[in-house]
């Protein structure tokens, strides 16, 4: 089966202009400026999909299994392809890549206990996902997607998952006994020790490495429903594993110690008596500080979430008849009750940037036009924990 993605957006094939102010003849005048290059050859993405599934039941259908395997290959991928600076533009929106998604989806439903007064049902589903970039234009050059903050880090590279994180690996901090070695890099004890990947005696963009990926290896839910006479209890868990999160808030919360409100982690910053740390020494702003896309900003995205816990009571027929009702149920529900994770931010299921997001930090704007921005966090809001009480009434 072949499907198309027509979500190109309005007027994307045409060059776009913007109004600007300019002093002309001693007075301010309003003019126009071309801000993008048009592309008359822009077309839909095309996805070929192959699916295979099997369903079966065991023990009089007390155990049912649904399993699906899929392979999706997308060509004419819509991306902002880089242009030579001599063009006057950074990129052009074009069909320039191929992407592969493959995986397995498994659902198992079981009736664990079933009696007159008590029942227990379980539903478990899990999806395994592998994502890989197959081609990027004619020469397979790397493409960096939005957002850009501190430097380009959201990487598309052939052979890697889409939306891989790219930056410098932090090995720790320079110790007092390493002062001479640190000086060869123009640094001092207490500065971050960055991996010199190519061993050329200096730290440049050539030393950047892949730090993680935003796409999980697997995700799913595990739900149990219990009933004892008129009381029912449902526990719904959600899980996710195998991905990383780019925590950009660490730029302000950890890198700029002495200049801004900071995370409590800066209490573990380098001092002459605390040199085994990956947090640089706290210094006044005028001394300078290191901040880039570092491995210290990339965190484990695994989590288990208590998505919903519901407790209900069904009123007996003797009461519903008096009220002239077919059914009456009262319930209480807690949503987002807990999250078990090593992620230090508000919530590991995060994506600050989306297709309608424009965030400005200082003088640098971040306007995202990419669909590959999941797992990138920058001053996000926490998800609320919600408690509900309600009635289900059938007349």
The 8 nearest C-alpha neighbors of each residue, nearest first, counted from 0:
[[1, 48, 47, 2, 49, 46, 50, 71],
 [2, 0, 47, 46, 48, 45, 3, 49],
 [3, 1, 46, 45, 47, 0, 4, 48],
 [4, 2, 45, 44, 43, 46, 5, 1],
 [5, 3, 44, 43, 6, 45, 2, 7],
 [4, 6, 43, 7, 3, 44, 42, 8],
 [7, 5, 8, 4, 43, 44, 9, 3],
 [8, 6, 5, 11, 9, 43, 4, 77],
 [7, 9, 6, 11, 10, 5, 12, 368],
 [8, 10, 11, 7, 12, 6, 13, 5],
 [9, 11, 13, 12, 8, 14, 15, 7],
 [12, 10, 13, 9, 8, 7, 37, 92],
 [11, 13, 38, 37, 39, 10, 41, 14],
 [14, 12, 37, 10, 11, 38, 15, 39],
 [15, 13, 37, 36, 35, 16, 12, 33],
 [16, 14, 35, 34, 33, 13, 17, 36],
 [15, 17, 33, 32, 34, 31, 14, 18],
 [16, 18, 32, 31, 33, 19, 34, 15],
 [19, 17, 31, 30, 32, 29, 16, 20],
 [20, 18, 30, 31, 29, 17, 21, 32],
 [19, 21, 29, 28, 30, 27, 18, 22],
 [22, 20, 28, 27, 23, 29, 19, 30],
 [21, 23, 27, 26, 28, 25, 24, 20],
 [24, 22, 26, 25, 27, 21, 28, 29],
 [23, 25, 26, 22, 27, 28, 21, 29],
 [26, 24, 23, 22, 27, 28, 21, 20],
 [27, 25, 22, 23, 24, 28, 21, 29],
 [26, 28, 22, 21, 23, 20, 29, 25],
 [27, 29, 21, 20, 22, 23, 26, 30],
 [30, 28, 20, 19, 21, 18, 27, 31],
 [29, 31, 19, 18, 20, 28, 32, 21],
 [30, 32, 18, 17, 19, 16, 33, 29],
 [31, 33, 17, 16, 34, 18, 19, 30],
 [32, 34, 16, 15, 35, 17, 31, 14],
 [33, 35, 16, 15, 32, 17, 36, 14],
 [36, 34, 15, 14, 33, 37, 88, 91],
 [37, 35, 14, 91, 38, 15, 34, 13],
 [36, 38, 14, 13, 12, 39, 35, 11],
 [39, 37, 12, 40, 41, 13, 36, 93],
 [38, 40, 12, 41, 37, 13, 42, 11],
 [39, 41, 38, 42, 12, 93, 94, 37],
 [42, 40, 39, 38, 93, 12, 94, 43],
 [43, 41, 40, 44, 94, 75, 5, 7],
 [44, 42, 5, 4, 3, 45, 7, 75],
 [43, 45, 4, 75, 76, 3, 74, 77],
 [46, 44, 3, 74, 73, 2, 43, 75],
 [47, 45, 73, 2, 1, 72, 3, 48],
 [46, 48, 1, 72, 0, 71, 73, 2],
 [49, 47, 71, 0, 70, 46, 1, 72],
 [48, 50, 70, 69, 71, 0, 47, 51],
 [51, 49, 69, 68, 70, 48, 52, 67],
 [52, 50, 68, 67, 69, 49, 53, 66],
 [53, 51, 67, 66, 68, 50, 54, 65],
 [52, 54, 66, 65, 67, 55, 51, 64],
 [55, 53, 65, 64, 66, 52, 56, 63],
 [54, 56, 64, 63, 65, 53, 57, 60],
 [55, 57, 63, 60, 62, 64, 59, 58],
 [56, 58, 60, 62, 59, 61, 63, 55],
 [59, 57, 60, 61, 62, 56, 63, 110],
 [60, 58, 61, 57, 56, 62, 63, 110],
 [61, 59, 56, 57, 62, 58, 63, 109],
 [60, 62, 110, 109, 58, 59, 57, 63],
 [61, 63, 109, 60, 57, 56, 108, 58],
 [64, 62, 56, 108, 60, 107, 55, 57],
 [63, 65, 107, 55, 54, 106, 56, 66],
 [64, 66, 54, 106, 105, 53, 107, 67],
 [67, 65, 105, 53, 52, 104, 54, 106],
 [66, 68, 52, 104, 51, 103, 105, 53],
 [69, 67, 103, 51, 50, 102, 52, 104],
 [70, 68, 50, 101, 49, 102, 51, 103],
 [69, 71, 101, 49, 48, 100, 50, 72],
 [72, 70, 48, 100, 47, 99, 101, 46],
 [71, 73, 99, 47, 46, 98, 100, 48],
 [74, 72, 46, 98, 97, 45, 99, 47],
 [73, 75, 97, 76, 45, 96, 44, 46],
 [74, 76, 94, 44, 96, 95, 77, 97],
 [77, 75, 96, 94, 74, 44, 95, 97],
 [78, 76, 94, 93, 75, 95, 44, 92],
 [79, 77, 92, 93, 80, 76, 94, 95],
 [78, 80, 92, 91, 90, 93, 81, 77],
 [79, 81, 90, 91, 78, 92, 142, 82],
 [82, 80, 90, 89, 79, 91, 142, 83],
 [81, 83, 90, 89, 84, 88, 80, 86],
 [84, 82, 85, 86, 81, 89, 88, 87],
 [85, 83, 86, 87, 88, 82, 89, 81],
 [84, 86, 83, 87, 88, 82, 89, 90],
 [87, 85, 84, 88, 83, 82, 89, 90],
 [86, 88, 85, 84, 89, 83, 82, 34],
 [89, 87, 86, 90, 84, 82, 35, 36],
 [88, 90, 82, 81, 84, 87, 83, 91],
 [91, 89, 81, 82, 80, 79, 88, 92],
 [90, 92, 79, 80, 36, 93, 81, 82],
 [93, 91, 79, 78, 80, 90, 77, 38],
 [92, 94, 77, 95, 78, 41, 91, 79],
 [95, 93, 75, 77, 76, 96, 41, 78],
 [94, 96, 136, 76, 75, 135, 93, 77],
 [97, 95, 135, 76, 134, 75, 136, 74],
 [96, 98, 74, 134, 133, 73, 76, 132],
 [97, 99, 132, 73, 133, 72, 131, 74],
 [100, 98, 72, 131, 71, 130, 132, 73],
 [101, 99, 130, 71, 129, 70, 72, 131],
 [102, 100, 70, 129, 69, 128, 71, 99],
 [101, 103, 128, 127, 69, 68, 129, 104],
 [102, 104, 68, 127, 67, 126, 69, 105],
 [103, 105, 126, 67, 66, 125, 68, 127],
 [104, 106, 66, 125, 124, 65, 126, 67],
 [107, 105, 124, 65, 123, 64, 66, 125],
 [108, 106, 64, 123, 63, 122, 124, 65],
 [109, 107, 122, 63, 121, 62, 123, 64],
 [110, 108, 62, 121, 61, 120, 111, 122],
 [111, 109, 120, 61, 112, 119, 121, 62],
 [110, 112, 119, 120, 109, 113, 121, 118],
 [113, 111, 118, 119, 110, 114, 120, 117],
 [112, 114, 118, 117, 119, 111, 110, 115],
 [115, 113, 117, 116, 118, 112, 119, 227],
 [114, 116, 117, 113, 118, 228, 227, 226],
 [117, 115, 228, 227, 114, 118, 226, 113],
 [116, 118, 227, 114, 226, 115, 113, 228],
 [119, 117, 113, 112, 226, 225, 114, 120],
 [118, 120, 225, 112, 111, 224, 110, 226],
 [121, 119, 110, 224, 111, 223, 109, 225],
 [122, 120, 223, 109, 222, 108, 224, 110],
 [123, 121, 108, 222, 107, 221, 223, 109],
 [124, 122, 221, 107, 106, 220, 222, 108],
 [125, 123, 106, 219, 105, 220, 107, 221],
 [124, 126, 219, 105, 218, 104, 106, 127],
 [125, 127, 104, 217, 218, 103, 219, 105],
 [126, 128, 217, 102, 103, 216, 104, 125],
 [129, 127, 102, 216, 217, 101, 126, 130],
 [130, 128, 101, 100, 102, 216, 131, 127],
 [129, 131, 100, 160, 99, 128, 101, 161],
 [132, 130, 160, 159, 99, 158, 98, 133],
 [131, 133, 98, 157, 158, 159, 134, 160],
 [134, 132, 97, 98, 157, 158, 131, 99],
 [133, 135, 97, 96, 157, 139, 132, 136],
 [136, 134, 96, 139, 95, 140, 97, 137],
 [135, 137, 95, 139, 138, 96, 134, 140],
 [136, 138, 139, 135, 134, 95, 140, 96],
 [137, 139, 140, 136, 135, 134, 141, 157],
 [140, 138, 135, 136, 134, 137, 141, 157],
 [141, 139, 138, 135, 142, 136, 156, 157],
 [140, 142, 156, 155, 139, 143, 154, 135],
 [141, 143, 155, 154, 144, 140, 80, 156],
 [144, 142, 154, 153, 155, 151, 141, 152],
 [145, 143, 153, 146, 154, 369, 142, 79],
 [146, 144, 367, 147, 369, 368, 153, 143],
 [145, 147, 367, 365, 144, 148, 366, 153],
 [148, 146, 151, 145, 150, 365, 149, 152],
 [147, 149, 150, 146, 151, 365, 363, 152],
 [148, 150, 291, 292, 147, 151, 290, 152],
 [151, 149, 148, 147, 152, 292, 291, 166],
 [150, 152, 147, 143, 153, 148, 149, 144],
 [151, 153, 165, 164, 154, 166, 150, 143],
 [154, 152, 144, 164, 162, 143, 163, 151],
 [155, 153, 143, 163, 162, 152, 164, 142],
 [154, 156, 142, 161, 141, 162, 143, 163],
 [157, 155, 141, 159, 154, 158, 132, 142],
 [156, 158, 132, 133, 159, 134, 139, 135],
 [157, 159, 132, 131, 133, 156, 160, 134],
 [158, 160, 131, 157, 156, 132, 161, 163],
 [161, 159, 131, 130, 132, 163, 162, 212],
 [162, 160, 155, 163, 132, 131, 159, 130],
 [161, 163, 154, 153, 371, 155, 213, 160],
 [164, 162, 212, 154, 161, 211, 153, 160],
 [165, 163, 211, 210, 153, 152, 212, 209],
 [166, 164, 209, 152, 210, 208, 154, 163],
 [167, 165, 207, 292, 208, 293, 152, 210],
 [166, 168, 207, 293, 294, 208, 292, 169],
 [167, 169, 294, 194, 293, 193, 170, 166],
 [168, 170, 193, 171, 294, 192, 194, 293],
 [171, 169, 192, 193, 194, 168, 172, 277],
 [170, 172, 277, 192, 169, 276, 191, 173],
 [173, 171, 191, 192, 277, 190, 189, 276],
 [172, 174, 188, 189, 192, 190, 177, 191],
 [175, 173, 188, 177, 176, 274, 172, 189],
 [174, 176, 188, 177, 178, 173, 271, 189],
 [175, 177, 174, 178, 179, 173, 188, 180],
 [178, 176, 174, 175, 180, 179, 173, 181],
 [177, 179, 181, 175, 180, 188, 176, 187],
 [178, 180, 182, 181, 177, 183, 176, 187],
 [179, 181, 177, 182, 183, 178, 184, 173],
 [182, 180, 186, 178, 183, 184, 179, 187],
 [181, 183, 185, 186, 179, 184, 180, 178],
 [182, 184, 181, 180, 185, 179, 186, 200],
 [185, 183, 182, 186, 181, 201, 200, 202],
 [186, 184, 182, 183, 181, 187, 201, 180],
 [187, 185, 181, 182, 184, 190, 188, 183],
 [186, 188, 181, 190, 178, 189, 182, 173],
 [189, 187, 173, 174, 175, 190, 178, 181],
 [188, 190, 280, 173, 279, 269, 172, 187],
 [191, 189, 279, 172, 188, 187, 173, 186],
 [190, 192, 172, 279, 171, 193, 173, 189],
 [191, 193, 172, 171, 170, 173, 169, 190],
 [194, 192, 169, 170, 168, 191, 195, 167],
 [193, 195, 196, 168, 169, 170, 192, 167],
 [196, 194, 198, 197, 202, 206, 193, 201],
 [197, 195, 206, 194, 198, 207, 205, 208],
 [196, 198, 199, 195, 206, 205, 200, 194],
 [199, 197, 195, 200, 196, 201, 206, 194],
 [200, 198, 197, 201, 195, 202, 196, 206],
 [199, 201, 198, 195, 184, 202, 183, 197],
 [202, 200, 199, 184, 203, 195, 198, 183],
 [201, 203, 195, 206, 204, 200, 193, 184],
 [202, 204, 205, 206, 201, 207, 195, 167],
 [203, 205, 206, 207, 202, 167, 166, 208],
 [206, 204, 203, 207, 197, 202, 196, 208],
 [207, 205, 196, 204, 203, 195, 197, 202],
 [206, 208, 167, 166, 204, 205, 165, 209],
 [209, 207, 166, 165, 210, 167, 206, 168],
 [208, 210, 165, 164, 211, 166, 163, 207],
 [211, 209, 164, 165, 208, 294, 166, 297],
 [212, 210, 164, 243, 163, 209, 213, 297],
 [213, 211, 163, 243, 164, 214, 242, 162],
 [212, 214, 242, 374, 243, 162, 373, 163],
 [213, 215, 242, 212, 216, 160, 130, 162],
 [216, 214, 242, 241, 217, 240, 213, 239],
 [217, 215, 241, 128, 127, 240, 129, 214],
 [216, 218, 127, 126, 215, 240, 239, 128],
 [219, 217, 239, 126, 238, 125, 240, 127],
 [218, 220, 125, 124, 238, 237, 126, 239],
 [221, 219, 237, 236, 124, 123, 238, 222],
 [220, 222, 123, 236, 122, 235, 237, 124],
 [223, 221, 235, 122, 234, 121, 236, 123],
 [224, 222, 121, 234, 120, 233, 122, 235],
 [223, 225, 233, 120, 119, 232, 121, 234],
 [226, 224, 119, 232, 231, 118, 233, 223],
 [227, 225, 231, 118, 117, 230, 228, 232],
 [228, 226, 117, 230, 116, 229, 231, 225],
 [227, 229, 116, 230, 226, 117, 115, 231],
 [230, 228, 313, 312, 227, 231, 314, 226],
 [229, 231, 312, 227, 228, 226, 311, 313],
 [232, 230, 226, 311, 225, 310, 227, 312],
 [231, 233, 310, 225, 309, 224, 226, 311],
 [234, 232, 224, 309, 308, 223, 225, 235],
 [233, 235, 308, 223, 222, 307, 224, 236],
 [236, 234, 222, 307, 306, 221, 308, 305],
 [237, 235, 305, 221, 306, 220, 304, 222],
 [236, 238, 220, 304, 303, 219, 306, 221],
 [239, 237, 303, 219, 218, 302, 220, 304],
 [238, 240, 218, 301, 302, 217, 219, 303],
 [241, 239, 301, 217, 215, 242, 216, 218],
 [240, 242, 216, 215, 301, 217, 243, 300],
 [243, 241, 215, 213, 300, 214, 212, 240],
 [242, 244, 300, 299, 213, 298, 212, 211],
 [243, 245, 374, 298, 300, 297, 375, 246],
 [244, 246, 297, 375, 296, 247, 376, 374],
 [247, 245, 376, 296, 248, 244, 249, 297],
 [246, 248, 377, 249, 250, 376, 245, 296],
 [249, 247, 377, 250, 246, 251, 378, 252],
 [248, 250, 252, 253, 247, 251, 246, 296],
 [251, 249, 254, 248, 252, 247, 253, 290],
 [252, 250, 249, 255, 248, 253, 254, 259],
 [251, 253, 261, 249, 262, 250, 248, 254],
 [252, 254, 249, 261, 251, 255, 250, 262],
 [255, 253, 250, 256, 290, 251, 252, 249],
 [254, 256, 251, 258, 253, 257, 259, 250],
 [257, 255, 281, 258, 254, 253, 259, 261],
 [256, 258, 283, 282, 259, 281, 255, 284],
 [259, 257, 256, 255, 284, 283, 260, 251],
 [260, 258, 261, 257, 255, 256, 251, 252],
 [261, 259, 252, 262, 258, 251, 256, 257],
 [260, 262, 252, 253, 259, 256, 263, 265],
 [263, 261, 252, 264, 253, 265, 260, 249],
 [262, 264, 265, 266, 261, 267, 253, 252],
 [263, 265, 262, 266, 267, 253, 268, 261],
 [266, 264, 268, 267, 263, 262, 253, 278],
 [265, 267, 264, 268, 263, 262, 269, 278],
 [266, 268, 265, 264, 269, 278, 276, 273],
 [269, 267, 278, 265, 280, 266, 279, 270],
 [270, 268, 280, 274, 279, 273, 189, 278],
 [269, 271, 273, 272, 274, 280, 268, 189],
 [270, 272, 273, 274, 269, 175, 174, 189],
 [271, 273, 270, 274, 269, 275, 175, 174],
 [274, 272, 270, 269, 271, 275, 276, 268],
 [273, 275, 269, 276, 174, 270, 272, 271],
 [276, 274, 273, 277, 171, 172, 269, 174],
 [277, 275, 278, 274, 171, 269, 172, 268],
 [276, 278, 171, 172, 279, 191, 169, 275],
 [279, 277, 268, 276, 269, 280, 265, 267],
 [280, 278, 190, 269, 189, 268, 191, 277],
 [279, 281, 269, 189, 268, 282, 270, 190],
 [282, 280, 256, 257, 279, 268, 283, 269],
 [281, 283, 257, 280, 284, 286, 256, 287],
 [284, 282, 257, 285, 286, 258, 281, 287],
 [283, 285, 286, 287, 258, 282, 257, 288],
 [284, 286, 287, 283, 282, 288, 258, 257],
 [287, 285, 284, 283, 282, 288, 281, 257],
 [288, 286, 285, 284, 289, 283, 282, 255],
 [287, 289, 290, 255, 286, 284, 254, 282],
 [290, 288, 254, 291, 287, 191, 190, 255],
 [291, 289, 254, 250, 288, 292, 255, 149],
 [290, 292, 149, 293, 289, 150, 167, 250],
 [291, 293, 166, 167, 149, 150, 294, 296],
 [292, 294, 167, 295, 166, 296, 291, 168],
 [293, 295, 168, 297, 296, 169, 167, 210],
 [296, 294, 293, 297, 169, 298, 277, 168],
 [295, 297, 246, 294, 293, 245, 249, 247],
 [298, 296, 245, 294, 295, 244, 246, 243],
 [299, 297, 244, 243, 342, 300, 296, 245],
 [298, 300, 243, 301, 342, 244, 341, 242],
 [299, 301, 243, 242, 244, 347, 342, 298],
 [302, 300, 240, 239, 299, 340, 241, 242],
 [301, 303, 340, 239, 339, 238, 304, 300],
 [302, 304, 238, 339, 237, 338, 239, 340],
 [305, 303, 338, 237, 306, 236, 337, 238],
 [304, 306, 236, 337, 336, 335, 307, 338],
 [305, 307, 335, 236, 304, 334, 235, 237],
 [306, 308, 334, 235, 333, 305, 335, 234],
 [309, 307, 234, 333, 332, 233, 235, 334],
 [308, 310, 332, 233, 232, 331, 307, 311],
 [311, 309, 232, 331, 330, 231, 332, 233],
 [312, 310, 330, 231, 329, 230, 232, 331],
 [311, 313, 230, 329, 328, 229, 330, 314],
 [314, 312, 328, 229, 327, 315, 230, 329],
 [313, 315, 327, 328, 312, 318, 316, 319],
 [316, 314, 317, 318, 313, 319, 229, 327],
 [315, 317, 319, 318, 320, 314, 326, 325],
 [318, 316, 315, 320, 319, 321, 314, 322],
 [317, 319, 321, 316, 320, 315, 322, 314],
 [318, 320, 324, 316, 322, 321, 317, 323],
 [321, 319, 323, 322, 318, 317, 324, 316],
 [320, 322, 318, 319, 323, 317, 324, 316],
 [321, 323, 319, 320, 324, 318, 325, 317],
 [324, 322, 320, 321, 319, 325, 394, 318],
 [323, 325, 394, 319, 322, 326, 320, 393],
 [324, 326, 393, 394, 319, 323, 327, 320],
 [327, 325, 393, 324, 392, 319, 328, 394],
 [328, 326, 392, 314, 391, 313, 319, 393],
 [329, 327, 313, 391, 312, 390, 314, 330],
 [328, 330, 390, 312, 311, 389, 391, 313],
 [329, 331, 311, 389, 310, 388, 312, 390],
 [330, 332, 388, 310, 387, 309, 311, 389],
 [333, 331, 309, 387, 308, 386, 310, 388],
 [332, 334, 386, 308, 307, 385, 336, 387],
 [335, 333, 307, 385, 336, 306, 384, 386],
 [336, 334, 306, 384, 305, 337, 307, 333],
 [335, 337, 305, 334, 333, 384, 306, 307],
 [336, 338, 305, 335, 304, 339, 306, 384],
 [339, 337, 304, 303, 340, 305, 302, 336],
 [338, 340, 303, 302, 304, 337, 341, 301],
 [341, 339, 302, 342, 301, 338, 303, 347],
 [340, 342, 343, 299, 339, 301, 300, 302],
 [343, 341, 340, 344, 299, 347, 298, 300],
 [342, 344, 341, 345, 298, 340, 346, 347],
 [345, 343, 346, 342, 347, 246, 381, 376],
 [344, 346, 381, 343, 347, 380, 379, 382],
 [345, 347, 348, 344, 349, 381, 382, 342],
 [348, 346, 349, 300, 342, 302, 345, 344],
 [349, 347, 346, 350, 374, 300, 302, 373],
 [350, 348, 347, 374, 346, 351, 376, 373],
 [349, 351, 373, 374, 375, 352, 376, 372],
 [352, 350, 376, 379, 377, 375, 349, 353],
 [351, 353, 350, 356, 372, 367, 375, 354],
 [354, 352, 356, 355, 367, 351, 372, 370],
 [353, 355, 368, 356, 367, 369, 370, 352],
 [354, 356, 353, 357, 367, 352, 368, 366],
 [357, 355, 353, 352, 354, 367, 366, 358],
 [356, 358, 366, 365, 367, 359, 355, 364],
 [359, 357, 365, 364, 356, 366, 360, 352],
 [358, 360, 364, 365, 363, 361, 357, 362],
 [359, 361, 363, 362, 364, 358, 365, 148],
 [362, 360, 363, 359, 364, 358, 365, 148],
 [363, 361, 360, 364, 359, 365, 358, 148],
 [362, 364, 361, 360, 359, 365, 148, 358],
 [365, 363, 359, 358, 366, 360, 362, 357],
 [364, 366, 358, 146, 357, 359, 367, 147],
 [367, 365, 357, 364, 356, 358, 146, 368],
 [366, 368, 145, 146, 369, 354, 356, 365],
 [367, 369, 354, 145, 366, 370, 353, 355],
 [370, 368, 371, 367, 145, 144, 372, 354],
 [369, 371, 372, 368, 354, 353, 373, 367],
 [372, 370, 369, 162, 373, 161, 144, 153],
 [373, 371, 370, 375, 352, 374, 369, 350],
 [374, 372, 350, 375, 371, 213, 349, 352],
 [373, 375, 244, 350, 213, 349, 245, 376],
 [376, 374, 245, 350, 373, 244, 372, 351],
 [375, 377, 246, 351, 247, 350, 245, 374],
 [376, 378, 247, 248, 379, 351, 246, 375],
 [379, 377, 248, 376, 380, 351, 247, 246],
 [378, 380, 377, 351, 376, 381, 345, 349],
 [379, 381, 382, 378, 345, 346, 351, 383],
 [382, 380, 345, 346, 383, 379, 344, 349],
 [381, 383, 380, 384, 346, 345, 335, 385],
 [384, 382, 385, 381, 335, 334, 380, 336],
 [383, 385, 335, 334, 336, 382, 386, 333],
 [384, 386, 334, 333, 383, 387, 335, 336],
 [387, 385, 333, 332, 334, 384, 388, 331],
 [388, 386, 332, 331, 333, 385, 389, 334],
 [389, 387, 331, 330, 332, 386, 390, 329],
 [388, 390, 330, 329, 331, 387, 391, 328],
 [389, 391, 329, 328, 392, 330, 327, 388],
 [392, 390, 328, 327, 329, 393, 389, 326],
 [391, 393, 327, 326, 390, 394, 328, 324],
 [394, 392, 326, 325, 324, 327, 391, 328],
 [393, 324, 325, 392, 326, 323, 327, 322]]
